[in-house]
Amino acid sequence: MPIHANDPSRQTWLPVPEHSDFPIQNIPFGVFLTRDDIITIGTRIGDHAIDLGALHQLGYFENIPLTDDIFLQDTLNDFISDGQKTWRLVRNRISEIFDINNETLKNNEAHKKIVLFSMDEIEMQLPVQVGDYTDFYSSKEHATNVGTMFRDPDNALMPNWLHIPVGYHGRSSTIVPSGTPIRRPQGQTLPKGEETPVFGPSRLVDFELEMAFITTDTNALGEPVSVDEAEEYIFGMVLFNDWSARDIQKWEYVPLGPFLSKNFASSISPWIVTLDALQPFRVESPKQNPEPLPYLKQKERYSYDINLEVGIATEDGSETTISNSNFKYMYWTMAQQLAHHTINGCKVNSGDMMGSGTISGPTPDSYGSMLELSWQGTKPVKLNDGSERKFIQDNDTVIMRGHCSNNEVRIGFGEVRTKLLPPFETKKKG
């Protein structure tokens, strides 16, 4: 089916600021609370949120096979379950409704009052109910940096790393949308030179610059997904800050991997940008050597050219950009990750989320974590207000942004912005 929504020449009758992440060619999907305290599924063009529930009730999706309540829910899971054909029909129709030459809604003031919201009138929600969350470890540069720090630099990568997309299962209950503050976690650590652990707040809280993809219902139990068909089951992507407590992680991760160091919070951008919208930005992936096993070998192996940046804002609002990276650096592709995830018959459901793993580029300014940027705290990162950071401090806000651009269009993700608060304090009774 042609993706008419991607037409770079299309213009909209809605105002779209220059360099906006959300032109009419984007049409992402999200969930928001309206000015009338109603939760609805919507999309965004420029600085306007669009109530798809109201648009559907007013008859604008005529002849598209949608249930009456498909956009009146508090998650996108059911819509995502409808599959790629439906997603494309809906995106194409939205692009037609808001095309500058279509006057049907444009000239209907009564309908516009019901359908359109300014961004300051709404409150973004978590867009999907995440049933299962998997985090991969797919940046060769990141894995090499970490292996160099903690093991032998000549053998930085573990023996399996070049053969499989390494991953682990995370905790979906603590995935939160942008704007939700989180608490500094507490747990056990083993201070340097000590023989017994101590309990207390993590001193080495870190961000991880990632992206995550959201799946539709993919397979039956026991059925693998082909690597060449895997992207057909990926609805879209979000920015993903997979917070980490490095000192807790160092003590707990042997033998079963990270636990409390990772499950206290993961933050996502609230608008899901469809994989369809990203098609103009496909690029060739890094060469894989050795050649992967047949079930991981793609006929066309590509990634997406998504520019990424990380900033730290201090309490006074001063922001410093500390990293500029790109999703295209990822060694293992999303298709390879999903194919590997299901090769043993693991069932993948609508709304499942899969993190890329920390995205680091080849240069120090493109590293995707404070662990790397400060090189284990030995090279403090200087901020614009004159202060320094080895890791994230209480009341710092970490902001991640991402966008794709070419000579014709810019497609962006907005941002994921999260403030780190001090540890939770239990109030004493009496």
ZIBELPE-V779409 format. One record per run of one state. SS is the DSSP state (H for helix, E for strand, L for the rest). FROM is the first residue (numbers start at 1). LEN is the number of residues. Records with the same first field share a line. If there is no record, write none. Layout:
# ZIBELPE-V779409
SS = FROM-LEN ; FROM-LEN
This chain:
# ZIBELPE-V779409
L = 1-3 ; 7-5 ; 13-9 ; 23-6 ; 34-5 ; 46-2 ; 58-19 ; 82-2 ; 98-1 ; 100-9 ; 122-1 ; 125-8 ; 137-3 ; 151-2 ; 156-11 ; 170-2 ; 178-4 ; 184-2 ; 190-8 ; 202-3 ; 207-1 ; 216-14 ; 242-2 ; 253-13 ; 269-3 ; 275-4 ; 285-9 ; 297-5 ; 305-2 ; 314-5 ; 330-4 ; 343-10 ; 356-8 ; 367-2 ; 374-7 ; 383-5 ; 390-7 ; 406-4 ; 422-9
H = 4-3 ; 52-6 ; 77-5 ; 84-14 ; 109-7 ; 119-3 ; 140-11 ; 153-3 ; 172-3 ; 230-4 ; 246-7 ; 279-3 ; 294-3 ; 327-3 ; 334-9 ; 364-3 ; 370-4
E = 12-1 ; 22-1 ; 29-5 ; 39-7 ; 48-4 ; 99-1 ; 116-3 ; 123-2 ; 133-4 ; 167-3 ; 175-3 ; 182-2 ; 186-4 ; 198-4 ; 205-2 ; 208-8 ; 234-8 ; 244-2 ; 266-3 ; 272-3 ; 282-3 ; 302-3 ; 307-7 ; 319-8 ; 353-3 ; 369-1 ; 381-2 ; 388-2 ; 397-9 ; 410-12
